[in-house]
Amino acid sequence: MAAHRTSPNVSKPRRAAAPVGLLTGCPFHDVRSKLCAAGLRPTRQRIALGWLLFAKGDRHLTAENLQEEAQASRVSISLATIYNSLNQFTQAGLLREIAIDGSRTYFDTNVSDHHHFHVEGTNVLIDIPRVDVDYKGLPQPPPGKSIAGIDVIIRLRDKQSL
């Protein structure tokens, strides 16, 4: 087994990278493995953002939400770097981008095939399992095209009392 040097005088066996989604118990190792498995270089900033994104389970965040969490955790990172990292994570398949009304973009840590409820007037998205949506009656795509995916966002508002 190859040795991985952690300091000039100490060596220890290298652990095999955990498959994406498999947790080893070491949060930073898990994030590093997730980034490497997705083909991303595990920089200090990506690891810090990955920890903030993935440590709390499946959720929906904006870049601004992530910047607030980074600041609260004393992680110094610009909003531009956060946007760049979120886009890289999305392109690598670690996040799913959800645009609401063209004005607000959320990033979903749950990349499985599912849909969303959006509560109007809030920043709340709620997952809808894919099995709960009926796809009957979809229009036929134009000639030479095929449907690549379907994203459903159902907008909710509080019921008005009569």
MARBA-3410 file (N, C-alpha, C, O; in Angstrom, 1 decimal):
162
0.9,-1.2,0.0,0.0,0.0,0.0,0.9,1.2,0.0,1.9,1.3,0.7 ~ 0.6,2.2,-0.8,1.4,3.5,-0.9,1.2,4.3,0.4,0.2,4.3,1.0 ~ 2.3,4.9,0.7,2.3,5.8,1.9,2.0,7.2,1.5,2.5,7.7,0.4 ~ 1.3,8.0,2.3,1.0,9.4,2.1,1.7,10.2,3.1,1.4,10.0,4.3 ~ 2.6,11.0,2.8,3.3,11.8,3.8,2.5,13.0,4.3,2.0,13.8,3.5
2.4,13.0,5.6,1.7,14.1,6.3,2.6,15.1,6.8,2.3,16.3,7.1 ~ 3.9,14.7,7.1,4.9,15.6,7.5,6.2,14.9,7.2,6.2,13.7,6.8 ~ 7.4,15.6,7.2,8.6,15.0,6.8,9.0,13.7,7.5,9.7,12.9,6.9 ~ 8.6,13.6,8.8,9.1,12.5,9.6,8.0,11.4,9.8,8.3,10.4,10.4 ~ 6.8,11.6,9.4,5.7,10.7,9.8,5.0,10.3,8.5,4.7,11.1,7.6
4.7,9.0,8.4,3.9,8.5,7.2,2.9,7.6,7.8,3.0,7.0,8.8 ~ 1.8,7.5,7.1,0.7,6.6,7.5,0.0,6.1,6.2,0.2,6.7,5.1 ~ -0.6,5.0,6.3,-1.2,4.4,5.1,-2.3,5.3,4.5,-3.0,6.0,5.2 ~ -2.4,5.4,3.2,-3.4,6.2,2.5,-4.7,5.4,2.5,-4.7,4.2,2.1 ~ -5.8,6.0,2.8,-7.1,5.4,2.7,-7.6,5.6,1.3,-7.4,6.6,0.7
-8.3,4.6,0.8,-8.9,4.7,-0.5,-10.0,5.7,-0.4,-10.7,5.9,0.6 ~ -10.2,6.5,-1.5,-11.3,7.5,-1.5,-12.6,6.9,-1.4,-12.9,5.8,-2.0 ~ -13.5,7.5,-0.6,-14.8,6.9,-0.4,-15.7,7.3,-1.6,-15.5,8.4,-2.1 ~ -16.5,6.4,-2.0,-17.4,6.7,-3.1,-18.3,7.9,-2.7,-18.6,8.1,-1.5 ~ -18.8,8.6,-3.7,-19.7,9.8,-3.4,-20.9,9.3,-2.6,-21.5,8.3,-3.0
-21.2,10.0,-1.5,-22.3,9.7,-0.7,-22.0,8.7,0.5,-22.7,8.7,1.4 ~ -20.8,8.1,0.4,-20.4,7.2,1.5,-19.6,8.0,2.5,-18.6,8.7,2.2 ~ -20.0,8.1,3.8,-19.4,8.9,4.8,-18.3,8.0,5.5,-18.6,6.9,5.9 ~ -17.2,8.6,5.8,-16.1,7.9,6.5,-16.1,8.3,8.0,-15.4,7.6,8.8 ~ -16.8,9.4,8.4,-16.7,9.9,9.7,-15.9,11.1,9.9,-16.0,11.8,10.9
-15.0,11.4,8.9,-14.2,12.6,9.0,-14.8,13.6,8.0,-14.7,13.4,6.8 ~ -15.4,14.6,8.5,-16.1,15.6,7.6,-15.3,16.1,6.4,-15.7,16.2,5.3 ~ -14.1,16.5,6.8,-13.2,17.1,5.7,-12.8,16.1,4.7,-12.6,16.4,3.5 ~ -12.5,14.9,5.2,-12.1,13.8,4.3,-13.3,13.4,3.4,-13.1,13.2,2.2 ~ -14.5,13.4,3.9,-15.7,13.1,3.1,-15.9,14.2,2.0,-16.2,13.8,0.9
-15.7,15.4,2.4,-15.9,16.5,1.4,-14.8,16.4,0.3,-15.1,16.5,-0.8 ~ -13.6,16.2,0.8,-12.4,16.1,-0.1,-12.7,14.9,-1.1,-12.5,15.0,-2.3 ~ -13.2,13.8,-0.6,-13.4,12.6,-1.4,-14.6,12.9,-2.4,-14.5,12.5,-3.6 ~ -15.6,13.6,-2.0,-16.7,14.0,-2.8,-16.2,14.9,-4.0,-16.6,14.7,-5.1 ~ -15.4,15.8,-3.7,-14.9,16.7,-4.7,-14.0,16.0,-5.7,-14.1,16.1,-6.9
-13.1,15.2,-5.2,-12.2,14.4,-6.1,-13.0,13.4,-7.0,-12.7,13.3,-8.1 ~ -14.0,12.8,-6.4,-14.8,11.8,-7.2,-15.6,12.6,-8.3,-15.9,12.0,-9.3 ~ -15.9,13.8,-8.1,-16.6,14.7,-9.1,-15.6,15.3,-10.0,-16.1,16.0,-11.0 ~ -14.3,15.1,-9.9,-13.3,15.7,-10.8,-12.9,17.1,-10.4,-12.4,17.8,-11.3 ~ -13.2,17.5,-9.2,-12.8,18.9,-8.8,-11.6,18.8,-7.9,-11.5,18.0,-7.0
-10.7,19.8,-8.0,-9.6,19.9,-7.2,-10.0,20.3,-5.8,-10.7,21.4,-5.7 ~ -9.7,19.6,-4.7,-10.2,20.0,-3.4,-9.4,21.2,-2.8,-8.5,21.0,-1.9 ~ -9.6,22.4,-3.3,-9.0,23.5,-2.7,-9.5,23.8,-1.3,-10.6,23.3,-0.9 ~ -8.8,24.7,-0.6,-9.3,25.1,0.8,-10.7,25.7,0.7,-11.5,25.3,1.6 ~ -10.9,26.6,-0.2,-12.2,27.2,-0.3,-13.3,26.2,-0.7,-14.4,26.3,-0.2
-13.0,25.4,-1.7,-14.0,24.4,-2.1,-14.4,23.4,-0.9,-15.5,23.1,-0.7 ~ -13.4,23.0,-0.2,-13.6,22.1,1.0,-14.5,22.9,2.0,-15.4,22.3,2.6 ~ -14.1,24.1,2.3,-14.9,24.9,3.3,-16.4,25.0,2.8,-17.3,24.8,3.6 ~ -16.6,25.4,1.5,-17.9,25.5,1.0,-18.7,24.2,1.0,-19.8,24.1,1.3 ~ -17.9,23.1,0.6,-18.5,21.8,0.6,-19.0,21.4,1.9,-20.1,20.8,2.1
-18.2,21.7,2.9,-18.6,21.4,4.3,-19.9,22.1,4.7,-20.8,21.5,5.3 ~ -19.9,23.4,4.4,-21.1,24.2,4.7,-22.3,23.7,3.9,-23.5,23.6,4.5 ~ -22.1,23.3,2.7,-23.3,22.8,1.8,-23.8,21.4,2.3,-25.0,21.3,2.4 ~ -22.9,20.5,2.5,-23.3,19.1,2.6,-23.4,18.5,4.0,-23.9,17.5,4.2 ~ -22.9,19.3,5.0,-22.9,18.8,6.4,-24.3,18.7,7.0,-24.4,18.0,8.0
-25.2,19.4,6.5,-26.5,19.5,7.1,-27.6,18.8,6.3,-28.8,19.0,6.6 ~ -27.2,17.9,5.5,-28.2,17.0,4.7,-28.7,17.8,3.5,-28.2,18.8,3.1 ~ -29.8,17.3,3.0,-30.4,17.8,1.8,-31.1,19.2,2.1,-31.9,19.3,3.1 ~ -30.8,20.2,1.3,-31.4,21.5,1.5,-31.2,22.4,0.3,-30.5,22.0,-0.6 ~ -31.8,23.5,0.3,-31.8,24.5,-0.8,-31.2,25.8,-0.3,-31.7,26.3,0.7
-30.2,26.3,-1.0,-29.5,27.5,-0.6,-29.4,28.4,-1.8,-29.3,28.0,-3.0 ~ -29.3,29.7,-1.5,-28.9,30.7,-2.5,-27.4,31.0,-2.2,-26.9,30.6,-1.2 ~ -26.7,31.6,-3.2,-25.3,32.0,-2.9,-25.2,33.0,-1.7,-24.3,32.9,-1.0 ~ -26.2,33.8,-1.6,-26.2,34.8,-0.5,-26.4,34.0,0.8,-25.8,34.4,1.8 ~ -27.3,33.0,0.9,-27.4,32.2,2.1,-26.1,31.6,2.5,-25.7,31.5,3.6
-25.4,31.0,1.5,-24.1,30.4,1.7,-23.1,31.4,2.2,-22.2,31.0,3.0 ~ -23.1,32.6,1.6,-22.1,33.6,2.1,-22.4,33.9,3.6,-21.5,34.1,4.3 ~ -23.7,34.1,4.0,-24.0,34.3,5.4,-23.5,33.2,6.3,-23.0,33.5,7.4 ~ -23.7,32.0,5.9,-23.2,30.8,6.7,-21.7,30.8,6.7,-21.1,30.5,7.8 ~ -21.0,31.2,5.6,-19.5,31.2,5.6,-19.1,32.3,6.6,-18.1,32.1,7.4
-19.7,33.5,6.5,-19.3,34.6,7.5,-19.5,34.2,8.9,-18.7,34.4,9.8 ~ -20.6,33.5,9.2,-20.9,33.1,10.6,-19.9,32.0,11.0,-19.7,31.9,12.2 ~ -19.4,31.3,10.1,-18.4,30.2,10.4,-17.0,30.7,10.3,-16.0,30.0,10.5 ~ -16.8,32.1,10.1,-15.5,32.7,10.0,-14.7,32.2,8.8,-13.5,32.1,8.8 ~ -15.4,31.8,7.7,-14.8,31.5,6.5,-14.8,32.7,5.6,-15.8,33.2,5.2
-13.6,33.2,5.3,-13.5,34.4,4.5,-13.5,34.0,3.0,-12.5,33.4,2.5 ~ -14.6,34.4,2.3,-14.7,34.0,0.9,-15.6,35.0,0.2,-16.7,35.4,0.8 ~ -15.3,35.5,-1.0,-16.1,36.5,-1.6,-17.3,35.9,-2.3,-17.4,34.7,-2.5 ~ -18.4,36.7,-2.5,-19.6,36.2,-3.1,-19.3,35.7,-4.5,-19.9,34.8,-5.0 ~ -18.4,36.4,-5.3,-18.0,35.9,-6.6,-17.4,34.5,-6.6,-17.7,33.7,-7.4
-16.6,34.3,-5.6,-16.0,32.9,-5.5,-17.0,31.9,-5.1,-17.0,30.8,-5.6 ~ -18.0,32.3,-4.3,-19.1,31.4,-3.9,-19.9,31.1,-5.2,-20.2,29.9,-5.4 ~ -20.3,32.1,-6.0,-21.0,31.8,-7.2,-20.2,30.9,-8.1,-20.7,29.9,-8.7 ~ -18.9,31.2,-8.3,-18.1,30.3,-9.2,-18.1,28.9,-8.7,-18.2,27.9,-9.5 ~ -17.9,28.7,-7.4,-17.8,27.4,-6.8,-19.2,26.7,-6.9,-19.2,25.5,-7.3
-20.3,27.4,-6.7,-21.6,26.7,-6.8,-21.8,26.3,-8.3,-22.4,25.2,-8.5 ~ -21.4,27.1,-9.2,-21.6,26.7,-10.6,-20.7,25.5,-11.0,-21.1,24.6,-11.7 ~ -19.4,25.5,-10.4,-18.6,24.3,-10.7,-19.1,23.1,-10.0,-19.1,22.0,-10.6 ~ -19.7,23.2,-8.8,-20.3,22.0,-8.1,-21.5,21.5,-9.0,-21.7,20.3,-9.1 ~ -22.3,22.5,-9.5,-23.4,22.1,-10.3,-23.0,21.4,-11.6,-23.5,20.3,-11.9
-22.0,21.9,-12.3,-21.5,21.3,-13.5,-20.9,19.9,-13.2,-21.0,19.0,-14.1 ~ -20.4,19.7,-12.0,-19.8,18.4,-11.7,-20.8,17.4,-11.2,-20.5,16.3,-10.9 ~ -22.1,17.9,-11.0,-23.2,17.0,-10.6,-23.4,16.9,-9.1,-24.1,16.0,-8.6 ~ -22.7,17.8,-8.3,-22.8,17.7,-6.9,-24.0,18.5,-6.4,-24.5,18.3,-5.3 ~ -24.5,19.5,-7.2,-25.6,20.3,-6.9,-26.6,20.4,-8.1,-26.2,20.0,-9.2
-27.8,20.8,-7.8,-28.8,21.0,-8.8,-29.2,22.5,-8.7,-29.5,23.0,-7.6 ~ -29.2,23.2,-9.8,-29.6,24.6,-9.9,-31.1,24.7,-10.1,-31.6,24.0,-11.0 ~ -31.8,25.5,-9.4,-33.2,25.7,-9.5,-33.5,27.2,-9.6,-33.2,28.0,-8.7 ~ -34.0,27.7,-10.8,-34.3,29.1,-11.0,-35.8,29.3,-10.7,-36.6,28.6,-11.2 ~ -36.1,30.3,-9.9,-37.5,30.6,-9.6,-37.8,32.0,-10.2,-37.1,33.0,-9.8
-38.7,32.0,-11.1,-39.2,33.3,-11.7,-38.0,34.1,-12.3,-38.2,35.3,-12.5 ~ -36.9,33.5,-12.7,-35.8,34.1,-13.3,-35.1,35.2,-12.4,-34.1,35.8,-12.9 ~ -35.5,35.3,-11.2,-34.9,36.3,-10.3,-34.2,35.7,-9.2,-33.3,36.4,-8.6 ~ -34.4,34.5,-8.8,-33.8,33.9,-7.7,-33.3,32.5,-8.1,-34.1,31.7,-8.6 ~ -32.0,32.2,-7.8,-31.5,30.9,-8.1,-31.1,30.2,-6.8,-30.4,30.7,-5.9
-31.6,29.0,-6.6,-31.3,28.1,-5.5,-30.4,27.0,-6.0,-30.4,26.6,-7.1 ~ -29.6,26.5,-5.0,-28.8,25.3,-5.3,-29.3,24.2,-4.3,-29.3,24.4,-3.1 ~ -29.6,23.1,-4.9,-30.2,21.9,-4.2,-29.1,20.9,-4.0,-28.4,20.5,-4.9 ~ -28.8,20.5,-2.7,-27.8,19.4,-2.4,-28.4,18.1,-2.8,-27.6,17.1,-2.8 ~ -29.7,17.9,-3.0,-30.3,16.7,-3.3,-30.4,16.6,-4.9,-31.2,17.3,-5.5
-29.5,15.9,-5.5,-29.4,15.8,-7.0,-30.3,14.7,-7.5,-30.2,14.5,-8.7 ~ -31.1,14.0,-6.7,-31.9,13.0,-7.2,-33.0,13.6,-8.1,-33.3,14.8,-8.0 ~ -33.7,12.8,-8.8,-34.8,13.3,-9.7,-36.0,13.6,-8.8,-36.7,12.6,-8.4 ~ -36.3,14.9,-8.6,-37.5,15.3,-7.8,-37.9,16.7,-8.2,-37.2,17.4,-9.0 ~ -39.0,17.1,-7.7,-39.6,18.4,-8.0,-39.7,19.2,-6.7,-39.3,18.8,-5.6
-40.3,20.4,-6.8,-40.4,21.3,-5.7,-41.7,22.1,-5.5,-42.3,22.4,-6.5 ~ -42.0,22.4,-4.3,-43.0,23.4,-3.9,-42.2,24.6,-3.6,-41.1,24.5,-3.0 ~ -42.6,25.8,-4.0,-42.0,27.1,-3.6,-43.1,27.9,-2.8,-44.2,28.1,-3.4 ~ -42.8,28.2,-1.6,-43.7,29.0,-0.8,-43.5,30.5,-1.2,-42.5,31.1,-0.9 ~ -44.5,31.1,-1.8,-44.4,32.5,-2.3,-44.1,33.4,-1.1,-44.6,33.3,0.0
-43.3,34.4,-1.4,-43.0,35.4,-0.4,-41.9,35.0,0.6,-41.6,35.7,1.6 ~ -41.4,33.8,0.4,-40.4,33.3,1.3,-39.2,32.7,0.5,-39.3,32.7,-0.8 ~ -38.2,32.2,1.1,-37.1,31.6,0.4,-37.2,30.1,0.6,-36.2,29.4,0.6 ~ -38.4,29.6,0.8,-38.6,28.1,1.2,-38.9,27.3,0.0,-39.9,27.6,-0.8 ~ -38.1,26.3,-0.3,-38.4,25.2,-1.3,-38.6,24.0,-0.5,-37.9,23.7,0.5
-39.6,23.2,-0.9,-39.9,21.9,-0.3,-39.8,20.8,-1.4,-40.5,21.0,-2.4 ~ -39.1,19.7,-1.1,-39.0,18.7,-2.1,-40.3,17.9,-2.3,-41.1,17.7,-1.4 ~ -40.6,17.6,-3.6,-41.7,16.7,-4.0,-41.1,15.5,-4.6,-40.3,15.6,-5.5 ~ -41.3,14.3,-4.0,-40.8,13.1,-4.7,-41.3,12.9,-6.1,-42.5,13.3,-6.4 ~ -40.5,12.5,-7.0,-40.9,12.4,-8.4,-42.1,11.5,-8.6,-42.9,11.8,-9.5
-42.3,10.5,-7.8,-43.4,9.6,-8.0,-44.7,10.3,-7.7,-45.8,9.8,-8.1 ~ -44.7,11.5,-7.1,-46.0,12.2,-6.8,-46.5,13.1,-7.9,-47.5,13.7,-7.8 ~ -45.8,13.1,-9.1,-46.2,14.0,-10.2,-46.6,13.1,-11.4,-45.9,12.2,-11.8 ~ -47.8,13.5,-12.0,-48.3,12.7,-13.1,-47.8,13.4,-14.4,-47.9,14.6,-14.6 ~ -47.2,12.6,-15.3,-46.6,13.1,-16.5,-47.5,12.8,-17.7,-47.0,13.0,-18.9
-48.7,12.4,-17.6,-49.6,12.1,-18.7,-49.9,13.4,-19.4,-50.1,14.4,-18.8 ~ -50.0,13.3,-20.7,-50.4,14.4,-21.5,-49.3,15.4,-21.8,-49.6,16.6,-22.2 ~ -48.0,15.0,-21.7,-47.0,16.0,-22.1,-47.0,16.2,-23.6,-47.3,15.3,-24.4 ~ -46.7,17.4,-24.0,-46.6,17.7,-25.5,-45.5,16.9,-26.1,-44.4,16.7,-25.5 ~ -45.6,16.6,-27.4,-44.5,16.0,-28.1,-43.5,17.0,-28.4,-43.8,18.1,-28.8
-42.2,16.6,-28.3,-41.1,17.6,-28.6,-41.1,17.8,-30.1,-41.5,17.0,-30.9 ~ -40.5,19.0,-30.5,-40.3,19.2,-31.9,-39.5,18.1,-32.6,-38.7,17.4,-32.0 ~ -39.6,18.0,-33.9,-38.9,17.0,-34.7,-37.4,17.1,-34.4,-36.8,18.2,-34.4 ~ -36.7,16.0,-34.2,-35.3,16.0,-34.0,-34.9,16.3,-32.5,-33.7,16.3,-32.2 ~ -35.8,16.5,-31.6,-35.6,16.8,-30.2,-36.2,15.7,-29.4,-37.2,15.1,-29.7
-35.6,15.6,-28.1,-36.2,14.7,-27.2,-36.2,15.4,-25.8,-35.4,16.3,-25.6 ~ -37.1,15.0,-25.0,-37.2,15.6,-23.6,-36.1,15.1,-22.8,-35.9,13.9,-22.6 ~ -35.3,16.0,-22.3,-34.1,15.7,-21.5,-34.4,15.6,-20.0,-33.8,14.9,-19.3 ~ -35.5,16.3,-19.6,-35.9,16.3,-18.2,-37.1,17.2,-18.0,-37.4,18.0,-18.9 ~ -37.7,17.0,-16.9,-38.9,17.8,-16.6,-38.7,18.4,-15.2,-38.5,17.6,-14.2
-38.8,19.7,-15.0,-38.7,20.3,-13.7,-40.0,21.0,-13.4,-40.5,21.8,-14.1 ~ -40.6,20.5,-12.3,-41.9,21.1,-11.9,-41.7,21.9,-10.6,-41.1,21.4,-9.6 ~ -42.1,23.1,-10.6,-42.1,24.0,-9.4,-43.6,24.4,-9.2,-44.2,25.1,-10.0 ~ -44.1,24.0,-8.1,-45.5,24.4,-7.7,-45.4,25.5,-6.7,-44.8,25.3,-5.6 ~ -46.0,26.6,-7.0,-46.0,27.7,-6.1,-47.1,27.7,-5.1,-48.3,27.4,-5.4
-46.8,27.9,-3.8,-47.8,27.8,-2.7,-47.9,29.2,-2.1,-47.0,30.0,-2.1 ~ -49.1,29.5,-1.5,-49.3,30.6,-0.7,-50.2,30.3,0.4,-51.0,29.3,0.3 ~ -50.2,31.0,1.5,-51.1,30.8,2.6,-52.5,30.9,2.1,-52.9,31.8,1.3 ~ -53.4,30.1,2.7,-54.8,30.2,2.3,-55.4,31.4,3.0,-55.1,31.8,4.1 ~ -56.2,32.2,2.2,-56.8,33.4,2.7,-58.1,33.0,3.5,-58.9,32.2,3.0
-58.3,33.6,4.7,-59.5,33.3,5.4,-60.6,34.1,4.8,-60.5,35.2,4.3 ~ -61.8,33.5,4.8,-63.0,34.1,4.1,-63.7,34.9,5.1,-64.8,35.5,4.7
END
